[in-house]
Amino acid sequence: MYAGGPMASKRNSSKSKAAQRVAHRVNLLFFTVFVLFTILLLRLAQMQIVEKKFYSAKLNATTNYTIKTSSVRGEIYDATGLPLVTNTTKNVIAFTRSNTITTAQIKQVAQRLATLAPLTQTSVSTRDKKDYFLATPENYQAVVARLPKNERYDNFGNSLSESTIYENAVNAVTDDEINFSEDEEKIVYIFTQMNGTSTFGSVNLTTGDLSDDQIAAIQGDTADLPGISITTDWDRSTSDSASSLADVIGTVSSSQTGLPSEDVSSYLKKGYSLNDRVGTSYLEKQYESDLQGSHTIRKIRVNRKGEVIKDVVSQQGTQGKALKLTINMAYQTGVENILSQYYNSELAAGNATYSEGIYAVALDTSTGAILAMAGLSHTPETSTTTPDALGTITDVFVPGSVVKGATITAGWANNVLTGNETLYDQPIYLSGTNVIKSWFTSGSMPITAVQALTYSSNTYMVQIALKLMGQDYTPGMSLSDSGADTAMSALRKTYAEYGMGTDTGIDLPNASTGFLSSSFTPGNVVTEAFGQYDSYTTMQLAQYAATIANGGTRLAPHLVDSIYDSNSDGSMGALSQTISPKTMNTVTIPDGDMAILQEGFYDVVHSSSSYATGTSMLGGAISISGKTGTAETFATSSSGATITTVNNNVVAYGPSDNAKVAVAVMYPHSTNSNSKASQYIARDMINLYASMYGVS
């Protein structure tokens, strides 16, 4: 072998091929770099030329905040302008959260406030205490350090999100670490209020009343109290004169509870904030949109560095509107005194031992305005009574014979009775039941529709019910199921036209529509006809009386007469809206038939017959028409004994020929069926109205 032989040639050929491969790879690398560089240049050109506006906007991006602050709530007045519900202002500590303050700093502010202001609340949750504990950075770091690795990192060793780690830290805080003293829990409560405030939002902190010295100390320590200021807040105050109507007026949420959870969505859609104070029941809730007023709206813009570059008030809030009620508190108080006078006498006589109270309503017959709604709730077998005006729309009782005007109307409306038709008051013998009689029944006596009302004939009404079922009365007959549903529907339909067993249209939420059983027998249809089955509220009976009094127009009862703007001092300003009468329906009978009912109601009080049931309402400055009702009921004593009782009820109106006021009185579970207390109350309510309003 020699140099330059075949082996050397092979080696040279291999080196040449290797060099070619390297050169090829270098060329490919340069080409790839060139392509990528070209793409980069093109992308930079696109960003700087085509998408310049987009990236300039990103560079200059800002964050906008809209802050809403509620205004002072509107006040409530009686029909004469007497303040019933006002706002009492007081100095409070406010905290406004900046966009830069940390939870650790908030905790320091809360601790500093504890040395300057009287802290009172300790109602904090376990989560509140854990958040407070972790607000100290050293505490948070120590808890995170002892977390298992899988609660800090994922399967690839990447750190979990800060929010996830925080929740894991919350779960890892021990009970011993949050075993705070009562004083520390007061600080936790303040911290929780502050920490729950949105960026640039404000909250009035819950503390005890502030003295002048405490206010001065807080105002002089601004360096250690970032975001803290002294402002004014308001509390809702009901006057002593309106205390008996407090439940009807309703309640308002606090700034801490804010929007009720069940209504949050609907309120937020209307532009409310979560901590807005709103009406939560009855009048305050019904007229929330008027009483709330408008928000002050503040718009804040912050740049990428967190600097505020714009802060303007785009809308100045105004105080809520004022409500003027239909109730004159002088008349309301007079009605309450009348109720107390007679009910206390009934208690003293032993007649009301098992009664749960007594209730009365007065309505304007031409507008539906509520003139008075009064009640006394009684604890059976005691002498304890409390005001219960709300019971006039929430508590239901069996009405008794007061409904007989509606029963006769059902007879006319369904063509089973004609005008002042004569039927016979007689014992009603139905197979399998006790004999049904009127209180005066003795043999067989012809009576007209007017007399059936005057004397309060049960058997007249039973015969109407039987006719509605398609069954003419014969002694000893068996009631058939056939026609029972139709008859009950007919009765209830007509009763509803008068307001019984249906929505009255009152401007208050949660008013009862009465109790109507869905399961009934033919026998129940018979007793329904004279008021011994379904149950109604006192307000429903008052609407019934007013409908007969005005000739058949059922008007919705309303508690608010008008709505006013508020002056700067909170008092009533200019008239904004007058509440117009609202017609629910008209009773569909001829005028002549309505006149028969009105004649019967007049004779209940004025007839010289010894059978007339309402003559105790005679007397006074104006003529009264009405209808009495005595429903047989039962009560249970504390020992478990069954006590036979009656509901003594009355509906009435006056003056008889030009009615201005209609009243209803319900006195349940009396042990004296001959008690005239309800009649006396109705009479005195109408006479008081006449004397106060100059009606003759």
LOTORRO-767597 format. One line per field, with one value per residue (C-alpha): x negated, y, z negated. Coordinates in Angstrom, 1 decimal, padded with zeros to 4 digits. Each point is the difference from the previous one (the first is absolute). Layout:
x: c(X ...)
y: c(Y ...)
z: c(Z ...)
end
This chain:
x: c(000.0 -001.3 001.0 002.6 001.3 003.6 000.5 -001.2 002.4 002.9 -000.9 -000.1 003.4 001.6 -001.4 001.3 003.5 -000.1 -001.0 002.9 002.4 -001.3 000.2 003.6 001.0 -001.6 001.8 003.3 -000.6 -000.8 003.1 002.2 -001.5 000.7 003.6 000.6 -001.7 002.2 003.1 -001.0 -000.6 003.4 001.7 -001.7 001.1 003.5 000.0 -001.5 002.0 003.2 000.7 -001.5 003.3 000.7 -003.3 -000.1 003.4 -001.4 -003.0 002.3 002.7 001.9 002.5 003.3 002.0 003.6 000.8 003.7 001.0 003.6 001.8 002.0 003.3 003.3 002.2 003.6 002.8 003.7 002.9 -000.5 -003.7 -001.0 -003.4 000.3 -003.4 -003.0 -003.8 -002.2 -003.5 -003.1 -003.8 -001.7 -003.4 -000.2 -002.7 -000.7 -002.2 -002.7 -001.4 -003.4 000.8 -000.8 001.8 -002.9 000.4 003.7 -000.6 -002.4 002.7 002.6 -002.4 -000.7 003.7 000.5 -002.0 002.0 003.6 002.5 000.3 003.1 000.6 -001.4 002.2 -002.7 -000.3 -002.9 -000.9 -000.1 -002.4 -002.2 -000.2 -000.9 -002.8 -001.4 000.0 -003.3 -002.7 -002.1 003.1 000.8 -003.5 -000.3 003.3 -000.9 -003.4 001.6 002.4 -000.6 -001.8 003.1 001.8 -002.6 -001.2 001.7 -001.3 -002.5 -001.6 001.7 001.3 003.8 001.9 -000.2 003.8 -000.2 -003.0 001.9 003.1 -002.3 -001.6 003.4 000.8 -003.3 000.5 000.5 002.6 -002.7 -001.3 003.4 000.9 000.5 001.2 003.3 -001.9 -001.9 003.2 001.3 -003.1 000.7 003.5 -001.3 -002.7 002.6 002.1 -003.0 -001.4 003.3 000.2 -000.6 -002.8 000.9 003.2 000.9 001.6 001.3 -001.6 002.1 -001.2 001.5 001.1 -003.0 -000.8 -001.4 -003.4 -000.1 001.0 -002.8 -002.5 000.9 -000.1 -003.4 -001.5 000.4 -003.6 000.7 003.5 -000.1 003.5 001.7 002.2 002.9 003.4 003.7 002.3 003.8 002.2 003.7 002.1 003.7 001.8 001.7 003.3 -000.4 -001.4 003.2 -000.5 -003.7 000.5 002.2 -002.7 -002.6 -003.7 -003.2 -003.2 -003.2 -003.1 -001.6 002.8 000.6 002.2 002.1 -001.5 003.3 000.2 -003.6 000.3 003.0 -001.4 -003.4 001.8 001.6 -003.3 -000.3 -003.2 -000.4 -000.2 002.9 002.6 003.5 003.4 000.4 003.7 003.4 000.2 -003.7 -000.4 003.1 -001.1 -003.8 -000.5 001.5 -001.6 -003.5 -000.9 -002.7 -003.7 -003.0 -002.1 -003.8 -002.2 -003.7 -002.7 -003.3 -003.0 -002.3 -002.1 003.0 000.1 003.4 000.2 003.7 002.5 003.3 003.6 002.2 003.2 000.9 002.4 003.3 001.9 002.8 003.6 002.3 003.2 003.2 002.4 003.8 000.1 000.6 -001.8 002.6 002.7 -002.2 -000.7 003.6 000.9 -002.8 001.5 003.5 -001.4 -001.9 003.0 002.5 -002.5 -001.3 003.6 000.5 -003.2 001.2 003.4 -001.7 001.4 -003.4 -002.0 -000.6 000.0 -003.2 000.8 002.3 -000.4 001.6 -000.4 001.5 000.1 001.0 002.8 -000.6 -003.8 -001.0 -002.3 -000.8 001.1 -000.9 -001.3 -000.3 -000.3 -000.7 -001.7 000.9 -001.8 002.9 000.7 -002.1 000.7 -002.9 000.8 -002.3 000.7 000.4 001.1 -001.7 002.5 002.7 -001.6 -001.8 002.4 003.1 003.2 003.3 002.3 003.4 003.2 -001.6 -000.5 003.7 000.2 -002.5 002.0 003.1 -002.0 -001.2 003.6 000.9 -003.2 000.8 003.7 001.2 001.4 002.0 000.0 001.6 001.3 001.8 -001.2 001.0 -002.2 000.5 -002.0 -002.2 -000.1 -002.7 -000.7 -003.0 -000.4 001.4 002.9 -001.0 001.9 -000.2 -000.3 003.7 001.4 003.3 002.0 000.3 000.0 000.0 -002.8 -001.4 -003.6 000.1 001.4 -002.5 -002.8 001.8 000.8 -003.2 001.7 -002.2 002.6 000.7 -003.7 000.0 002.8 -002.0 -002.9 002.2 001.4 -003.6 -000.7 003.2 001.8 003.3 000.5 002.3 -000.1 -002.3 -001.7 -003.4 -002.6 -001.4 -003.7 001.4 -000.2 -002.0 -003.1 002.1 001.8 -003.2 -001.6 003.0 000.0 -003.7 000.0 002.6 -001.7 -003.2 001.9 000.4 -003.6 000.4 -002.4 -002.0 -002.6 001.4 -002.6 -001.3 -003.4 -001.7 -001.9 000.8 003.7 002.0 002.6 001.9 000.2 002.1 -000.2 -000.5 001.7 003.7 003.2 003.5 000.7 -002.8 001.6 003.2 -001.9 -002.1 003.2 000.5 -003.7 -001.0 -002.8 -002.6 -002.0 -000.8 -002.0 001.5 -001.2 001.9 003.2 -000.5 -000.4 003.2 001.9 -001.4 001.1 003.6 -000.1 -001.1 002.3 -002.2 -003.4 -002.8 -002.9 -003.5 -000.8 -003.1 -002.1 -001.9 001.9 -002.8 -003.7 -002.1 -003.5 -002.2 -001.4 -003.7 000.9 001.9 003.5 002.8 -000.5 001.9 002.8 -001.4 002.9 003.5 001.2 003.2 002.8 -000.5 003.1 -000.4 003.4 003.7 002.5 002.2 003.5 002.7 000.2 003.4 -001.5 -002.8 002.7 001.6 -003.3 -000.4 003.6 -000.7 -003.2 002.0 002.7 -002.6 -000.6 003.3 002.8 002.5 000.3 -001.2 -001.8 -002.3 -003.6 -001.9 002.0 -002.9 -001.6 002.8 -000.9 -002.3 -000.1 000.5 002.0 -001.8 000.7 -001.7 000.1 -000.9 -001.5 -000.4 -002.0 -000.1 -003.6 -002.0 -003.1 -002.4 -000.9 -003.5 001.2 001.1 003.8 002.1 001.9 003.0 -000.5 001.3 -001.5 001.9 -000.4 001.5 -000.2 001.6 000.0 001.4 001.7 002.5 001.2 -003.3 -002.7 -003.4 -001.6 000.3 -001.3 -000.6 -000.5 -001.1 000.0 -000.9 000.7 002.2 001.8 003.0 002.2 002.1 -002.9 000.6 -003.6 -000.6 003.2 -001.0 -003.4 001.3 002.5 -002.6 -002.5 002.6 001.1 -003.6 -000.5 003.1 -001.1 -003.6 000.9 003.2 002.3 003.7)
y: c(000.0 003.4 003.6 001.2 -003.5 -001.1 000.3 003.7 000.7 -001.4 002.1 003.2 -000.8 -000.4 003.3 001.7 -001.4 001.1 003.5 000.2 -001.1 002.7 002.6 -001.1 000.2 003.4 001.3 -001.4 001.7 003.3 -000.4 -000.8 003.0 002.2 -001.2 000.6 003.3 001.0 -001.1 002.0 003.1 -000.5 -000.4 003.0 002.0 -001.3 001.0 003.5 000.8 -002.1 -000.6 003.2 001.3 -003.3 -000.3 003.7 -000.4 -003.0 002.0 002.8 -002.3 001.3 -001.5 001.6 -000.2 001.1 000.6 000.4 001.5 -000.1 003.1 000.6 -001.8 001.8 000.6 -001.0 002.3 -000.5 001.6 003.3 000.2 -001.3 -001.7 -003.7 -001.4 002.3 -000.4 000.6 001.0 -000.8 000.2 -003.2 -001.3 -000.6 -002.0 000.6 -002.7 001.3 -002.1 -000.3 -000.9 -003.6 -002.3 000.3 003.7 -000.3 -002.2 002.6 002.7 -002.2 -000.6 003.8 000.8 -002.3 002.4 003.0 -001.0 -002.2 -003.3 -002.0 -002.9 -003.5 -001.9 -001.4 -003.3 -002.5 001.1 003.6 -000.9 -002.0 002.9 002.3 -002.3 -000.5 003.8 000.1 -000.9 -002.0 -002.1 -000.7 -001.0 -002.3 -001.8 -000.3 -001.4 -002.9 -000.9 -003.3 000.3 -000.9 002.9 002.4 -001.5 -002.0 -003.3 001.7 002.0 003.3 002.2 -000.1 003.3 002.4 -000.3 -003.8 000.1 002.6 -002.3 -002.9 002.3 000.9 -003.7 -000.5 002.7 -001.7 000.8 000.9 002.6 001.8 -000.4 003.8 001.8 002.0 003.2 -001.5 -001.2 003.5 001.0 -003.0 001.3 003.5 -001.6 -002.2 003.0 001.9 -002.9 -000.8 003.4 000.3 002.1 003.7 -001.0 001.3 -001.6 001.4 -002.0 -001.3 001.4 001.4 003.7 002.3 002.8 003.3 -000.9 -003.3 001.8 002.5 -002.8 -001.9 003.2 000.8 -003.4 -000.1 -001.2 -003.3 -000.3 000.0 000.0 000.9 003.0 001.3 000.2 -000.1 -002.9 -000.4 -002.2 -000.6 001.4 -000.7 002.6 -001.0 001.0 -002.5 -002.9 -002.0 000.1 -000.9 -003.5 001.3 002.6 -002.7 -000.2 001.1 -001.9 001.2 000.9 -003.2 -002.3 002.0 -001.5 -003.0 -003.2 -001.0 003.3 000.7 -000.8 002.2 002.9 -000.1 000.1 003.2 001.6 -000.6 -000.8 -003.0 002.0 002.3 000.2 -001.0 -000.6 -003.7 -000.1 001.5 003.8 000.5 -002.8 000.8 003.6 -000.7 001.6 003.3 000.0 -001.0 003.1 000.2 -001.0 002.3 -001.5 000.6 -001.1 -000.7 -000.8 -001.6 -000.5 -003.0 001.3 000.2 003.8 001.7 002.1 000.9 000.3 001.7 -000.2 -000.7 000.1 001.7 -002.1 001.3 -001.0 -002.5 001.2 000.5 -002.0 001.5 -002.6 -000.2 -000.5 003.0 -001.1 001.8 -002.3 -003.0 000.6 000.5 -003.4 -001.7 001.5 -001.2 -003.5 000.0 001.3 -002.7 -002.9 000.6 000.0 -003.3 -001.4 001.2 -001.6 -003.3 000.1 000.2 -002.5 -002.2 002.7 000.7 003.7 002.5 001.9 003.0 001.8 003.2 000.8 003.0 -001.4 002.2 -000.3 -003.2 002.1 -001.8 002.3 -002.3 -003.5 -001.0 -003.2 -001.5 -003.4 -001.9 -003.0 -002.3 -000.6 003.1 003.7 000.7 002.0 001.7 002.3 -002.0 002.1 -002.4 -002.7 001.9 -001.3 -003.2 -001.7 -001.9 -000.9 -001.7 003.0 -001.3 001.7 003.2 -001.7 -000.5 003.0 -001.7 -003.3 001.7 001.7 -003.5 -001.1 002.9 -000.3 -003.7 000.4 -002.1 003.1 002.9 003.5 000.1 -003.5 -001.7 -003.3 -001.8 000.2 -003.5 -002.8 -001.7 -003.8 -001.6 -003.7 -000.8 003.5 002.0 002.2 003.5 003.0 003.7 001.4 001.0 -003.0 -001.2 -002.0 001.4 003.8 001.7 002.6 002.2 000.5 003.3 -001.8 -002.8 002.6 001.9 -003.1 -001.9 -003.1 -003.0 -002.1 002.6 -000.3 -003.8 -000.1 002.2 -002.4 -002.9 001.7 000.7 -003.7 -000.7 -001.6 001.4 -000.4 -002.8 -001.0 -003.0 000.2 -001.4 002.4 -001.1 000.6 001.1 003.7 000.6 001.2 002.3 001.5 000.6 001.6 002.2 001.1 000.7 001.8 002.4 000.4 000.9 002.7 001.6 -000.7 -003.1 -002.9 002.0 002.7 003.3 002.0 001.6 001.8 -002.2 -003.3 -003.3 000.8 -003.2 -000.9 -002.0 -003.8 -002.0 -003.7 -001.9 -003.1 000.3 -001.9 000.9 000.8 002.5 001.8 000.4 001.5 002.2 001.7 001.4 000.7 -003.2 -001.4 002.2 002.6 003.6 003.0 003.1 002.0 -002.2 000.4 003.8 000.0 -002.1 002.6 002.9 -001.7 -000.3 003.5 001.6 -002.0 -002.8 001.4 -002.0 002.5 -001.1 001.1 002.2 001.4 002.6 003.1 001.9 000.2 003.2 001.1 000.5 003.4 000.3 -000.3 -003.3 001.5 -000.3 002.1 000.4 -002.5 -002.7 -002.4 -000.6 -003.6 -000.4 -002.4 -003.4 -001.9 -003.7 -001.0 000.9 -002.4 -001.2 000.5 002.6 003.2 -001.2 -003.1 002.0 002.2 -003.1 -000.8 003.6 -000.1 -003.2 001.5 003.1 -002.1 -002.1 003.1 002.0 -002.6 000.1 -003.8 -001.9 -002.3 002.8 -000.9 003.3 002.5 000.5 002.1 002.6 003.3 002.8 002.9 -002.1 -002.9 -003.4 -003.0 -003.4 -003.7 -002.1 -003.5 -002.6 -003.1 -003.0 -001.0 -001.9 000.8 -002.3 000.9 -000.4 -003.2 -001.4 000.5 001.0 003.2 001.0 003.6 002.4 002.6 003.2 002.0 003.2 001.9 003.4 003.3 003.6 002.2 -002.6 002.2 001.4 -002.2 001.5 -002.6 -003.8 -002.0 -003.7 -001.4 -003.6 -001.4 -003.7 -002.7 001.8 -002.1 002.3 -000.3 002.9 002.4 003.3 001.2 -000.2 002.0 002.7 000.2 000.4 002.6 002.0 -000.1 001.4 002.7 001.0 000.3 002.2 002.3 000.4 000.5 002.0 -002.6 000.1)
z: c(000.0 000.7 -000.8 002.4 000.6 000.0 -003.8 000.0 002.9 -002.0 -003.0 002.1 001.5 -003.5 -001.1 003.0 -000.6 -003.7 001.0 002.5 -002.7 -002.4 002.7 000.8 -003.7 -000.4 003.1 -001.4 -003.3 001.7 002.1 -003.1 -001.8 003.0 000.2 -003.7 000.1 003.0 -001.9 -003.0 002.1 001.7 -003.4 -001.4 003.1 -000.5 -003.6 000.6 003.1 000.3 -003.7 -001.4 -001.4 -001.8 -001.7 -000.8 -001.8 -001.9 -001.1 -001.2 -001.4 -003.0 -002.5 -000.6 -003.2 -000.5 -003.7 -001.1 -003.3 -001.2 -001.2 -003.2 000.1 000.4 -003.1 -000.7 -001.2 -001.0 001.9 -001.8 000.5 -003.4 000.2 -000.6 001.2 000.1 000.4 -003.1 001.1 -002.0 000.4 001.1 001.2 003.7 001.9 003.6 001.6 002.3 002.9 -001.7 -003.6 -001.0 -002.4 -002.4 000.0 -000.5 -003.0 -001.5 000.5 -001.8 -002.9 -000.2 000.0 -002.9 -002.1 001.1 000.4 -002.0 001.8 -000.9 002.5 -000.4 002.4 002.3 001.8 -000.1 003.5 -001.1 -002.7 002.3 002.5 -002.7 -001.2 003.5 000.6 -001.9 002.7 -002.5 -001.0 003.6 000.9 -003.0 000.9 003.7 -001.0 -001.8 002.8 001.7 003.3 002.0 -001.5 001.3 003.4 002.8 001.3 002.3 -002.9 001.0 -002.8 -000.4 000.4 -002.9 -000.7 -000.2 -002.4 -002.1 -000.3 -001.0 -002.6 -001.3 -000.5 -001.7 -002.7 -003.3 -002.7 -002.4 002.4 000.1 -003.7 -000.3 -003.0 000.0 000.6 002.9 001.5 000.0 002.1 002.3 000.6 001.0 002.2 001.7 000.8 001.4 001.9 001.7 001.5 003.8 001.4 -000.4 -001.8 -003.4 -003.1 -003.2 -002.8 -002.8 -003.3 -003.2 -000.1 000.5 -002.5 001.2 -001.5 002.0 003.2 -000.5 -000.7 003.1 002.2 -001.5 000.8 003.8 000.5 -001.8 001.3 003.8 001.5 -003.3 -000.3 -002.1 001.8 -000.8 000.2 -000.7 -002.0 000.7 -002.9 -000.4 -002.2 -003.2 001.5 002.8 -002.1 000.4 003.8 -000.2 001.4 002.9 000.8 000.2 -000.3 001.8 000.3 -001.5 002.1 -001.3 001.2 003.1 002.7 -001.1 001.4 001.7 001.8 000.9 003.7 000.6 -002.0 001.8 003.3 -001.2 -000.7 -003.8 -001.8 -002.2 -003.2 000.8 -002.8 001.3 -001.3 -001.0 -001.0 000.5 000.7 000.1 002.5 002.1 000.6 000.2 003.4 -001.3 -003.5 001.2 001.9 002.6 -000.4 000.1 002.8 000.0 003.0 -000.7 002.6 -000.9 002.2 000.2 -002.8 -002.3 000.1 000.0 003.1 -000.1 -002.9 000.7 -001.4 003.1 -002.0 -003.2 -002.1 -001.4 -003.1 000.4 000.4 -002.9 -000.4 -001.3 -001.4 000.1 -003.7 -002.3 -003.2 -002.2 001.5 -000.1 -003.7 -000.6 001.6 -002.0 -003.2 000.9 000.6 -003.3 -001.9 001.1 000.2 -003.5 -001.2 001.7 -001.6 -003.4 000.5 001.0 003.5 001.8 -002.1 003.1 002.6 001.9 000.4 001.7 003.3 001.7 003.4 001.3 003.8 002.0 002.2 003.0 000.2 -001.9 -002.2 -003.3 -002.8 -002.8 -000.5 -003.6 -001.9 -003.4 -000.3 -003.1 -001.6 -000.9 -003.7 -001.0 -000.2 002.4 003.1 002.6 002.9 003.2 003.0 002.3 -001.1 002.0 003.3 -001.2 -002.5 001.4 -001.8 000.8 000.8 -000.8 001.2 001.2 003.4 000.6 002.3 002.3 -000.2 001.2 002.8 001.1 000.1 002.3 002.1 000.6 000.7 -003.0 -001.8 001.3 -001.6 -003.4 000.3 -002.9 -001.3 -003.2 -003.1 -001.3 -001.7 002.6 -000.4 002.1 -000.2 -002.3 -001.4 -002.9 000.7 001.3 -001.5 -000.1 -003.5 000.1 001.9 -001.3 002.5 003.6 000.6 003.4 000.2 002.8 000.9 -001.9 -003.1 000.4 -000.4 -002.8 -002.1 001.2 001.3 000.4 001.6 002.8 000.9 -000.2 002.5 002.4 -000.3 000.7 003.1 001.1 -000.3 002.1 -002.9 -001.2 -003.8 -001.3 -003.6 -000.7 003.4 000.5 001.4 003.3 001.0 003.4 000.3 -003.1 001.9 002.2 -003.0 -002.0 003.0 000.5 -003.6 -000.1 003.3 -001.4 -003.3 001.8 001.9 -003.4 -001.1 -002.1 000.7 002.6 000.3 -001.2 002.0 -003.1 000.3 -002.5 000.8 -001.7 -000.7 -000.4 002.6 -002.6 -000.5 002.4 -000.3 003.3 -001.5 -001.0 -000.2 001.1 -003.7 000.0 003.0 -002.2 -002.9 002.3 001.0 -003.6 -000.7 -001.9 002.3 001.7 -002.0 000.8 -001.3 -001.5 002.9 002.4 -002.0 000.0 003.8 000.2 -002.1 002.1 003.2 -001.1 -001.4 003.3 002.2 001.2 000.9 -001.7 -000.6 -001.1 -003.5 000.0 -002.9 001.9 001.1 001.8 000.7 -000.5 000.9 -003.1 -001.0 -000.9 -003.7 000.7 -000.4 002.6 003.1 003.2 000.9 002.4 000.3 -001.3 -000.4 002.0 -001.0 001.7 001.0 -000.4 001.5 -000.1 -001.5 003.0 -001.3 001.0 -002.0 -001.3 -001.6 -001.6 -001.5 -001.6 -001.7 -001.2 -001.3 -001.9 -001.5 -001.1 -001.6 -001.9 -002.1 000.4 000.2 -002.9 000.2 -003.0 002.5 001.2 -001.0 000.2 -002.0 -002.5 002.8 -000.3 -001.5 001.0 002.5 003.2 001.2 000.1 002.1 -000.6 -000.4 -003.0 000.0 -002.7 001.1 -002.2 -000.8 -002.5 -002.1 -002.0 -003.6 -001.4 -001.7 003.4 -000.5 003.0 -000.6 002.1 001.2 002.7 002.3 -000.5 003.2 001.5 003.3 000.2 001.8 -000.4 000.7 001.4 002.9 001.0 -001.5 -000.7 -002.3 -000.2 -002.9 -000.9 -003.5 -000.6 -003.6 000.1 -002.6 -002.5 -002.5 000.1 003.1 -001.2 -000.3 001.7 -000.2 003.7 000.8 -002.6 001.6 003.5 -001.2 -001.9 002.9 002.4 -002.4 -000.7 003.7 000.3 -002.8 001.2 003.7 -000.4 001.6 -000.8)
end
